[in-house]
Amino acid sequence: MEEAELLKRITVNPEIFSGKPIIRGRRLAVEHVLGMLAAGDTQETILEGYPWLEAEDIQACLAYAHRMVAHERIEPLVVESGA
């Protein structure tokens, strides 16, 4: 599935989680899915825990996270020592 199609699965509703990105309008935040993956949960475990969830939804969360950090830039903090 193309990234653009995957990202259509990520929605925002100000009434749900104060407008955080969610999956297909449901009460499951992208942040929560990413947290489960980061904690070591497998895709299979996540899908078992949320029967309505589809593998493409998890892919969409990863695509969304990639899109968010792709343009992120961190400027190094310059610390000068008094020599």
C-alpha angles and dihedrals in degrees: 000000000000118000092243090056092047092051091056086071090064111081139170126221118176088211093060120066091338092291100310114153111274137182117264094329093301128127095262116104122216086229090061094051091047089049091053091050091047090051090057102260113150125232088248092055092049092048090050091053094050108037093186092054119100130208088246089060090060090047088051090055090053092046090050092050091048092050091050096052097036092084097034116121126189119199113212116241109243112219116190118204118217102242 
